[in-house]
Amino acid sequence: MGKSLQFLRKLSSVPEAVTATKRMNLCAAVNDALRTTLKKDDSSIVFGEDVAFGGVFRCTSELREEFGPNRVFNTPLSEQGIVGFAIGYAAMNCTAVAEIQFADYIYPAFDQIVNEAAKYRYRSGGMFNVGGLTIRAPCGAVGHGGHYHSQSPEAYFCHTPGLKVVMPRDPIRAKGLLLSSIRDPNPVIFFEPKILYRSVVAEVPVEDYTIPLETAEVVRPGKDVTLIGWGAQVNVLMETAQLAEAKGVSCEVIDLVSLLPWDAETVVESVKRTGKAIVSHEAPITSGFGAEVAATIQEHCFYNLEAPVRRVCGFDTPFPLVHEKYYLPNKWRCVEAVFDLVAS
């Protein structure tokens, strides 16, 4: 845990005295962050479809038993109703943590999120806000989800001023970033890559800590190509960097962490050094958030670029079930792009 704890102390509010850690998967880390919130904030509530029973992924297990049915409870199957209620509760200067069972079903709540939550402070001239609102949503591929349980809709919300959009890559970041999201004075959509719930384990500090939402992390330093991703795709890019290194190509890997706002400065600084960049995400390539990153790189690094910015993303099709392995931007597609860039 030594390296991770040193990083967290540099980046976040982990006290120097914190030494105790516990082995957690991402699901347990989310549960721990919610438990911390419910303990420390008497106004906080956690709710959504099946949340009282622990949720379909068990991220809210045992919270109802510990904090009672008035603070952890089920809702009807109505995403618009879930978010509408959450906005009203947050507007009363309270903390609402709403769960959308699958990010694919967040669309019925789209109007509530982008026209109400995102604009509440602006339309009232700063007199009111819903900064206490956090919306959790499991997203991305899981191996068998098909087109209704595998989507990555982050780009839709990154186009909306007034929101923050966050996606963690591992249990340590999941706990610290979720606590930051809940305490941030703006409404936050917290996307959780569900394939990581039980596939990634780490030694997570058991005490309270936060990680800044606006700061990207250089996960792996390198000098030849910059690889940029977020969420589960960061782990794919780490594997890509290892494959490239075996062939003598040094890749720098950046986890954006937060997509709105996003840390363009860290990305630009890296690309100015390497001269080459690849952005990768699971969502379809057209109008995906990678396009925003690529455009920003082109704008600020034009004279440093040695090759066009590449995007390695999902294809422009509904998310397939049987052909998922061909759809995803896996390490082989990414490393092929790396070698193409280096050869250009």
C-alpha positions as CSV (number, residue, x, y, z in Angstrom):
1,M,0.0,0.0,0.0
2,G,3.0,2.3,0.5
3,K,3.1,3.9,-3.0
4,S,-0.7,4.3,-3.2
5,L,-0.8,6.0,0.2
6,Q,2.0,8.3,-0.6
7,F,0.2,9.3,-3.8
8,L,-3.1,9.9,-2.0
9,R,-1.3,12.1,0.6
10,K,0.2,14.2,-2.2
11,L,-3.1,14.5,-4.1
12,S,-5.8,14.3,-1.5
13,S,-6.8,15.0,2.1
14,V,-5.5,11.8,3.6
15,P,-4.0,12.7,7.0
16,E,-0.4,11.8,7.6
17,A,-1.5,9.6,10.6
18,V,-3.6,7.3,8.4
19,T,-1.9,3.9,8.1
20,A,-4.8,1.5,8.3
21,T,-6.0,0.0,5.1
22,K,-8.4,-2.7,4.1
23,R,-8.4,-4.9,1.1
24,M,-11.5,-3.9,-1.0
25,N,-12.9,-4.4,-4.4
26,L,-14.5,-1.4,-6.1
27,C,-18.0,-2.4,-4.9
28,A,-16.8,-2.5,-1.3
29,A,-15.0,0.9,-1.7
30,V,-18.3,2.5,-2.9
31,N,-20.1,0.9,0.0
32,D,-17.5,2.3,2.4
33,A,-17.8,5.8,0.9
34,L,-21.6,5.7,1.3
35,R,-21.3,4.4,4.9
36,T,-18.8,7.2,5.7
37,T,-21.2,9.8,4.3
38,L,-24.2,8.4,6.2
39,K,-22.2,8.5,9.4
40,K,-20.9,12.0,9.1
41,D,-23.8,13.8,7.4
42,D,-27.1,13.5,9.2
43,S,-28.9,15.0,6.2
44,S,-27.6,12.4,3.8
45,I,-29.9,9.8,2.2
46,V,-29.2,7.0,-0.3
47,F,-31.9,5.7,-2.6
48,G,-32.8,4.0,-5.9
49,E,-34.2,0.9,-7.3
50,D,-33.5,-2.1,-5.0
51,V,-31.0,0.0,-3.0
52,A,-32.5,-1.1,0.3
53,F,-31.8,-4.7,-0.6
54,G,-28.2,-3.9,-1.4
55,G,-28.7,-3.1,-5.1
56,V,-28.2,-5.4,-8.1
57,F,-24.4,-5.1,-7.6
58,R,-24.5,-5.1,-3.8
59,C,-22.9,-1.7,-3.5
60,T,-25.5,-0.6,-0.8
61,S,-25.4,-3.9,1.2
62,E,-26.2,-3.6,4.9
63,L,-26.6,0.2,4.8
64,R,-30.4,0.0,5.4
65,E,-29.8,-2.2,8.4
66,E,-27.3,0.2,9.9
67,F,-28.9,3.5,9.1
68,G,-32.6,2.7,8.9
69,P,-35.3,2.8,6.2
70,N,-35.7,6.5,6.3
71,R,-32.2,7.1,5.1
72,V,-31.6,4.1,2.8
73,F,-34.6,3.1,0.8
74,N,-36.1,1.8,-2.5
75,T,-37.8,3.9,-5.1
76,P,-40.3,3.0,-7.8
77,L,-38.9,2.1,-11.2
78,S,-38.9,5.7,-12.4
79,E,-35.5,7.3,-13.2
80,Q,-37.2,10.6,-13.8
81,G,-38.9,10.4,-10.4
82,I,-35.6,9.3,-8.7
83,V,-33.7,12.3,-10.0
84,G,-36.6,14.7,-9.6
85,F,-37.0,13.7,-5.9
86,A,-33.2,14.0,-5.5
87,I,-33.2,17.5,-6.9
88,G,-35.9,18.6,-4.5
89,Y,-34.2,17.1,-1.5
90,A,-30.8,18.7,-2.4
91,A,-32.5,22.0,-2.9
92,M,-33.3,21.9,0.8
93,N,-29.6,22.1,1.6
94,C,-29.5,18.3,2.1
95,T,-27.3,15.5,0.7
96,A,-29.0,13.2,-1.8
97,V,-27.1,10.2,-3.3
98,A,-29.3,8.7,-6.0
99,E,-28.6,5.5,-7.8
100,I,-29.6,4.8,-11.4
101,Q,-29.4,1.0,-11.5
102,F,-27.7,1.0,-15.0
103,A,-26.3,4.0,-16.7
104,D,-28.3,2.8,-19.8
105,Y,-31.5,3.8,-18.1
106,I,-30.4,7.3,-17.1
107,Y,-32.1,8.8,-20.2
108,P,-35.6,9.1,-18.8
109,A,-34.0,11.4,-16.2
110,F,-32.1,13.4,-18.9
111,D,-34.4,16.5,-18.7
112,Q,-34.3,16.6,-14.9
113,I,-30.5,16.4,-14.9
114,V,-29.6,18.8,-17.7
115,N,-32.5,21.3,-17.5
116,E,-33.1,21.3,-13.8
117,A,-30.1,20.1,-11.7
118,A,-27.5,21.6,-13.9
119,K,-29.2,25.0,-14.1
120,Y,-30.7,25.4,-10.7
121,R,-28.0,27.8,-9.3
122,Y,-27.9,29.8,-12.6
123,R,-31.6,30.3,-13.0
124,S,-32.0,31.5,-9.4
125,G,-29.2,33.9,-9.6
126,G,-27.2,32.0,-7.0
127,M,-30.0,32.1,-4.4
128,F,-30.6,28.3,-4.6
129,N,-28.6,25.3,-5.6
130,V,-28.6,21.5,-5.7
131,G,-24.9,21.0,-4.9
132,G,-25.8,18.2,-2.5
133,L,-26.9,16.0,-5.4
134,T,-24.8,13.0,-6.5
135,I,-26.1,10.5,-9.1
136,R,-24.3,7.1,-9.1
137,A,-24.6,5.1,-12.3
138,P,-22.9,1.7,-13.1
139,C,-21.7,2.0,-16.7
140,G,-19.7,0.2,-19.4
141,A,-19.2,-3.3,-20.7
142,V,-19.5,-6.3,-18.4
143,G,-19.1,-9.2,-20.7
144,H,-22.7,-10.1,-21.2
145,G,-24.8,-7.0,-20.9
146,G,-25.8,-6.4,-24.5
147,H,-27.2,-3.1,-25.7
148,Y,-29.3,-2.2,-22.6
149,H,-26.7,-2.9,-19.9
150,S,-23.3,-1.9,-21.4
151,Q,-23.4,1.7,-22.5
152,S,-21.1,4.5,-21.6
153,P,-23.2,7.7,-21.8
154,E,-20.7,10.2,-20.2
155,A,-20.4,12.4,-23.3
156,Y,-24.0,13.4,-23.2
157,F,-23.5,15.0,-19.8
158,C,-20.1,16.5,-20.5
159,H,-21.9,18.9,-22.9
160,T,-23.9,20.4,-19.9
161,P,-22.4,23.3,-18.0
162,G,-23.4,23.1,-14.3
163,L,-22.6,19.4,-13.9
164,K,-19.5,17.5,-12.9
165,V,-18.8,14.1,-14.4
166,V,-16.4,11.6,-12.7
167,M,-15.3,8.1,-13.4
168,P,-12.9,6.1,-11.2
169,R,-10.5,3.3,-12.4
170,D,-9.9,1.4,-9.1
171,P,-11.2,1.0,-5.5
172,I,-8.8,3.6,-4.0
173,R,-10.0,6.3,-6.4
174,A,-13.6,5.1,-6.2
175,K,-13.8,5.8,-2.5
176,G,-11.9,9.1,-2.5
177,L,-13.6,10.5,-5.6
178,L,-17.1,9.5,-4.5
179,L,-16.6,11.3,-1.2
180,S,-15.4,14.3,-3.1
181,S,-18.4,14.1,-5.4
182,I,-20.8,14.0,-2.6
183,R,-19.2,16.9,-0.8
184,D,-18.7,19.0,-3.9
185,P,-21.0,22.1,-4.1
186,N,-22.2,21.1,-7.6
187,P,-24.3,18.3,-8.8
188,V,-22.1,15.4,-9.8
189,I,-22.7,12.3,-12.0
190,F,-20.5,9.5,-10.7
191,F,-20.1,6.8,-13.3
192,E,-18.9,3.4,-11.9
193,P,-17.4,1.0,-14.5
194,K,-19.3,-2.1,-13.4
195,I,-16.8,-4.6,-14.8
196,L,-14.4,-3.3,-12.1
197,Y,-16.8,-3.9,-9.2
198,R,-15.2,-7.3,-8.4
199,S,-12.3,-7.6,-10.9
200,V,-10.1,-5.0,-9.3
201,V,-8.9,-5.1,-5.7
202,A,-6.7,-2.7,-3.7
203,E,-5.6,-1.7,-0.2
204,V,-8.0,1.2,0.5
205,P,-7.5,3.5,3.5
206,V,-10.3,2.8,6.0
207,E,-10.5,6.4,7.2
208,D,-12.1,9.3,5.5
209,Y,-10.3,10.9,2.5
210,T,-11.0,12.8,-0.7
211,I,-9.4,13.1,-4.1
212,P,-9.7,16.4,-6.1
213,L,-12.2,16.1,-9.0
214,E,-10.4,18.3,-11.4
215,T,-6.9,16.7,-11.4
216,A,-5.8,14.1,-13.9
217,E,-3.3,11.5,-12.9
218,V,-0.2,10.5,-14.8
219,V,-0.4,6.8,-14.0
220,R,2.7,5.7,-15.9
221,P,5.4,8.1,-17.2
222,G,6.7,7.8,-20.7
223,K,8.4,9.6,-23.5
224,D,7.2,8.4,-26.9
225,V,3.4,8.4,-26.9
226,T,0.7,9.8,-24.6
227,L,-2.3,7.4,-23.9
228,I,-5.4,9.1,-22.4
229,G,-8.4,7.4,-20.9
230,W,-10.7,7.2,-17.9
231,G,-12.5,4.5,-15.9
232,A,-11.9,0.9,-16.9
233,Q,-10.1,1.9,-20.1
234,V,-7.1,3.2,-18.1
235,N,-6.4,-0.4,-17.1
236,V,-6.5,-1.4,-20.8
237,L,-4.1,1.4,-21.6
238,M,-1.7,0.2,-18.9
239,E,-1.7,-3.2,-20.5
240,T,-1.1,-1.5,-23.9
241,A,1.9,0.4,-22.5
242,Q,3.4,-2.8,-21.2
243,L,3.0,-4.4,-24.7
244,A,4.6,-1.4,-26.3
245,E,7.4,-1.3,-23.9
246,A,8.4,-4.8,-24.9
247,K,8.9,-3.5,-28.4
248,G,10.9,-0.5,-27.2
249,V,8.1,2.1,-27.2
250,S,7.7,4.2,-24.0
251,C,4.0,5.2,-23.4
252,E,2.8,7.8,-20.9
253,V,-0.6,6.8,-19.5
254,I,-3.0,9.6,-18.2
255,D,-6.2,8.9,-16.2
256,L,-8.4,12.0,-16.7
257,V,-10.4,11.1,-13.5
258,S,-12.8,13.9,-14.1
259,L,-14.4,14.6,-17.5
260,L,-16.3,17.7,-16.6
261,P,-14.3,19.7,-15.8
262,W,-11.2,17.9,-17.2
263,D,-7.6,18.6,-16.7
264,A,-6.4,19.8,-20.1
265,E,-3.2,21.2,-18.7
266,T,-1.8,17.8,-17.7
267,V,-2.7,16.3,-21.1
268,V,-1.2,19.2,-23.1
269,E,2.0,19.2,-21.1
270,S,2.4,15.5,-21.7
271,V,1.7,15.6,-25.5
272,K,4.1,18.6,-25.9
273,R,6.8,16.2,-24.6
274,T,5.9,13.0,-26.5
275,G,4.6,14.6,-29.7
276,K,2.0,11.8,-30.2
277,A,-1.4,11.1,-28.5
278,I,-4.0,8.4,-28.4
279,V,-7.4,8.9,-26.7
280,S,-9.4,5.7,-26.0
281,H,-12.9,5.1,-24.6
282,E,-15.6,2.4,-24.8
283,A,-18.3,4.8,-26.1
284,P,-18.9,5.1,-29.8
285,I,-16.2,7.2,-31.5
286,T,-18.4,9.8,-33.2
287,S,-18.9,12.7,-30.8
288,G,-17.5,10.7,-27.9
289,F,-15.6,12.7,-25.3
290,G,-12.3,11.7,-26.9
291,A,-13.2,14.1,-29.7
292,E,-13.1,17.0,-27.2
293,V,-9.7,15.8,-25.9
294,A,-8.3,15.4,-29.4
295,A,-9.5,18.9,-30.5
296,T,-7.9,20.5,-27.4
297,I,-4.7,18.7,-28.1
298,Q,-4.7,19.9,-31.7
299,E,-5.4,23.5,-30.6
300,H,-2.7,23.7,-28.0
301,C,0.0,21.2,-29.3
302,F,-0.3,21.7,-33.1
303,Y,3.4,22.6,-33.5
304,N,4.5,19.8,-31.2
305,L,2.5,17.0,-32.9
306,E,4.5,14.5,-35.0
307,A,1.4,12.7,-36.1
308,P,-2.4,13.2,-36.0
309,V,-4.1,12.5,-32.7
310,R,-5.6,9.0,-32.8
311,R,-8.9,7.8,-31.2
312,V,-9.4,4.1,-30.4
313,C,-13.0,3.8,-29.3
314,G,-16.2,1.7,-29.6
315,F,-17.7,1.6,-33.0
316,D,-20.7,3.5,-34.2
317,T,-23.2,0.7,-33.5
318,P,-25.5,-0.2,-30.7
319,F,-23.5,-2.1,-28.1
320,P,-23.4,-5.7,-29.3
321,L,-23.9,-8.8,-27.2
322,V,-22.3,-11.7,-29.1
323,H,-19.7,-9.4,-30.7
324,E,-18.7,-7.5,-27.6
325,K,-15.0,-8.6,-27.8
326,Y,-14.8,-7.1,-31.3
327,Y,-16.5,-3.9,-30.3
328,L,-14.4,-3.0,-27.4
329,P,-11.2,-1.0,-27.8
330,N,-9.0,-3.7,-26.3
331,K,-5.2,-3.7,-25.7
332,W,-4.6,-5.1,-29.2
333,R,-6.4,-2.4,-31.0
334,C,-4.7,0.2,-28.8
335,V,-1.2,-1.2,-29.3
336,E,-1.7,-1.4,-33.0
337,A,-2.5,2.4,-32.9
338,V,0.6,3.0,-30.9
339,F,2.8,1.3,-33.5
340,D,1.1,3.0,-36.3
341,L,1.8,6.4,-34.7
342,V,5.4,5.6,-34.0
343,A,5.9,4.4,-37.6
344,S,4.3,7.5,-39.2
